[in-house]
Amino acid sequence: MKFHAPLSLLGACVATVQAYAVRAIPPTLYIAGDSTAAKDDGNLALLGWGEKIGQYLSIPIVNNAISGATTRSFTEGGNFTDIASAVKPGDIVIIEFGHNDNSTFSENPTTGDCPGDDLTTTCNYNGTTVYTYKRYLQDAVDLLRSRHARVIVASQTPDNPFAIFTIPVYVQYAADIAIANHLPYIDHFRLLLVTYYALGADKTNDLYPLDQHVHTSPEGADYVAQAVAKSALCDSTSPLKPFVTNTTVLPSYCVTG
């Protein structure tokens, strides 16, 4: 007797096989961020961590970070949309902004966010509605999740704490969005403070060349990348954890709570 399976059953089987095939392919990590993650922009003394993280992960990496970017400019420039168009289900996206968002809207009306710690406050610039950091970040999360990407929210990196020490509100804002969406969170700010205080002032100062306290040298970028790997190792929910290739990264202990 011949058995003819219903087309619906065959379709379900094909879909299942395809789904497993997709999961068998290693994901790609996409990075959305600012200059602290970006390429050197022609200045070899400076480098962002997105160019170093490949030393600690076994998956392909696409560094989409842009110098000077804010959550607003990354949104309005179509950069989140570009990443959403490129990702495949199961790919991973780290979103990390804050340094440039920290400028007030009045200081930087063309790329700055509307001030506020909610999703609803808006401002107006020449007839354009401007939203808050949290709203832009939430919209990015929603867009990427709609493409079945796995999103990780990261706080901004700290300035050199031996030159200037502040805790920007955007560190907490990023954490708030991660918590509200049940997403993995890289506490880049605190992880790096632990590393920097362990290294000491002289060594940390050397990681910030050209008499500035925001952008790292290539060696500094390596420490910042290590913090990303450490966060993954310390977080059982991180989609990056299975792909970390070096477990002896700094800081030497997990930073939680």
C-alpha positions in Angstrom: 0.0 0.0 0.0 1.3 3.4 -0.9 1.0 6.2 1.6 0.5 9.7 0.3 1.2 12.3 2.9 -1.0 15.4 2.9 0.6 18.4 1.4 0.2 20.3 4.6 2.2 17.7 6.5 4.9 17.7 3.8 5.0 21.5 4.0 5.4 21.4 7.8 8.2 18.9 7.5 10.0 21.0 4.9 9.6 24.1 7.2 11.0 22.2 10.1 14.0 21.0 8.1 14.7 24.5 6.9 14.4 25.9 10.4 17.0 23.4 11.6 19.2 24.3 8.7 19.1 27.9 9.6 20.0 27.2 13.2 22.9 25.1 12.1 24.5 28.1 10.4 26.5 30.2 12.9 24.9 33.6 13.5 26.4 36.9 12.4 27.0 39.6 15.0 26.0 43.1 13.9 27.1 46.2 15.9 25.1 49.4 16.0 27.0 52.1 17.9 29.1 55.2 17.8 32.8 56.0 17.5 33.7 54.0 20.6 32.8 50.9 18.6 33.7 52.1 15.1 36.7 51.9 12.9 39.6 54.3 13.2 38.3 56.9 10.6 41.8 57.2 9.3 43.5 58.0 12.7 45.5 54.9 13.6 45.9 56.1 17.2 42.3 55.4 17.9 40.1 52.4 17.4 36.6 51.2 18.5 36.0 47.9 20.2 33.9 46.6 17.3 37.2 46.1 15.4 38.6 44.0 18.2 35.7 41.8 19.4 36.4 39.3 16.6 39.5 38.1 18.6 37.1 36.8 21.2 34.2 35.3 19.2 34.0 32.5 16.7 31.3 34.1 14.5 31.3 36.6 11.7 31.0 40.3 12.7 29.6 43.3 10.8 30.6 46.5 12.5 28.0 49.1 11.5 29.1 51.6 14.2 29.4 55.2 13.0 31.5 58.0 14.5 29.3 60.8 15.9 26.1 58.7 15.8 23.2 59.0 18.2 20.2 56.8 18.5 18.3 59.5 16.6 20.9 59.9 13.7 21.2 56.1 13.4 17.4 56.0 13.1 16.9 58.9 10.8 19.9 57.9 8.6 18.3 54.5 8.0 21.1 52.6 9.6 18.9 50.5 11.9 16.7 49.7 8.8 19.9 48.7 6.9 20.8 46.2 9.7 17.2 44.9 9.8 17.3 44.3 6.1 20.6 42.4 6.4 19.9 40.2 9.4 18.7 36.6 9.1 16.7 34.9 11.8 19.0 34.1 14.7 21.6 36.8 14.0 22.7 38.9 16.9 22.7 42.7 17.2 24.4 44.7 19.9 23.0 48.2 20.3 25.2 50.7 22.2 24.8 54.4 22.2 25.1 57.3 24.7 28.2 59.4 24.3 26.8 61.6 21.6 23.2 61.4 22.9 24.6 63.1 26.0 24.6 66.4 24.2 21.5 68.4 25.0 18.9 68.9 22.3 19.5 72.7 22.4 23.2 72.1 21.9 22.8 69.6 19.0 19.3 70.0 17.5 20.1 68.2 14.3 21.1 64.8 15.8 20.4 65.2 19.5 17.5 63.3 21.2 14.5 65.0 22.9 15.2 65.0 26.6 13.1 62.7 28.8 13.2 59.2 30.3 10.0 57.9 28.7 8.8 56.8 25.3 6.2 59.5 24.7 7.9 62.9 25.1 8.6 64.6 21.8 10.3 67.8 20.6 10.1 69.6 17.3 13.0 70.7 15.0 12.0 72.5 11.9 8.8 70.6 11.6 10.5 67.2 12.4 9.3 65.3 15.4 12.2 64.3 17.6 11.9 61.5 20.1 13.7 60.5 23.3 16.7 58.2 23.5 14.5 55.5 25.0 11.9 55.8 22.2 14.6 55.5 19.5 16.1 52.5 21.3 12.8 50.8 21.8 11.9 51.3 18.1 15.2 49.8 17.1 14.6 46.8 19.4 11.1 46.3 17.9 12.3 46.5 14.3 15.1 44.0 14.8 13.0 41.6 16.7 10.4 41.7 13.9 13.2 40.3 11.8 13.9 37.6 14.4 17.2 39.0 15.3 18.5 38.4 18.9 19.1 41.8 20.4 21.6 42.8 23.1 21.4 46.2 24.7 24.7 47.7 25.9 25.4 50.8 28.0 27.9 53.3 26.7 31.5 52.9 27.7 32.8 55.2 30.4 35.1 58.1 29.9 38.6 57.7 31.3 37.7 57.8 35.0 41.1 59.1 36.0 40.5 62.2 33.8 36.8 62.8 34.3 34.1 60.8 36.2 30.4 61.1 35.5 27.6 58.6 35.3 25.5 59.6 32.3 21.7 59.0 32.5 22.0 57.0 29.3 23.6 54.2 31.2 20.4 53.7 33.2 18.2 54.4 30.2 19.9 51.5 28.3 19.4 49.2 31.2 15.8 50.2 31.5 15.1 49.2 27.9 16.9 45.9 28.3 14.9 45.1 31.4 11.6 46.2 30.0 12.1 43.9 26.9 13.7 41.0 28.8 16.9 41.4 26.8 20.5 40.6 27.6 22.3 43.6 28.9 26.0 44.5 28.6 26.9 46.8 31.5 29.8 48.1 29.5 30.1 51.1 31.8 30.7 49.2 35.1 32.6 46.4 33.5 35.2 48.8 32.2 35.4 50.7 35.4 36.4 47.5 37.2 39.1 46.9 34.5 40.4 50.4 34.6 40.7 50.6 38.4 42.5 47.2 38.3 44.9 48.6 35.7 45.5 51.8 37.6 45.7 55.4 36.5 48.9 55.4 34.5 48.0 52.4 32.4 44.4 53.6 31.8 45.6 57.0 30.8 47.8 55.4 28.2 44.7 53.8 26.6 43.3 57.3 25.8 45.7 59.0 23.5 45.7 62.5 21.9 44.8 64.3 25.1 41.2 63.2 25.2 39.2 60.9 27.5 36.5 59.2 25.3 38.2 57.3 22.4 40.5 54.4 23.0 43.8 53.3 21.4 43.9 49.9 19.7 45.1 48.4 23.0 42.3 50.2 24.8 39.8 48.9 22.3 40.9 45.4 23.1 40.1 45.8 26.8 36.7 47.2 25.8 36.1 44.2 23.6 37.1 41.9 26.4 34.4 43.4 28.5 31.8 42.4 25.9 33.1 38.8 26.0 33.1 38.8 29.8 29.5 40.0 29.9 28.5 37.1 27.6 30.4 34.6 29.8 28.6 35.9 32.9 25.1 35.9 31.4 23.4 32.6 30.7 20.8 34.4 28.6 23.4 36.0 26.2 23.2 34.6 22.7 27.0 35.4 22.4 28.0 33.0 25.2 28.4 29.8 23.1 30.7 31.7 20.7 33.2 33.2 23.2 36.6 31.7 22.4 38.6 33.1 25.3 37.5 32.7 28.9 40.4 34.6 30.5 39.1 38.0 29.6 38.9 41.1 31.8 37.6 42.1 34.2 38.5 39.1 36.3 35.1 38.7 37.8 31.5 39.1 36.8 29.7 42.5 37.5 26.1 42.0 38.4 23.2 43.8 40.0 
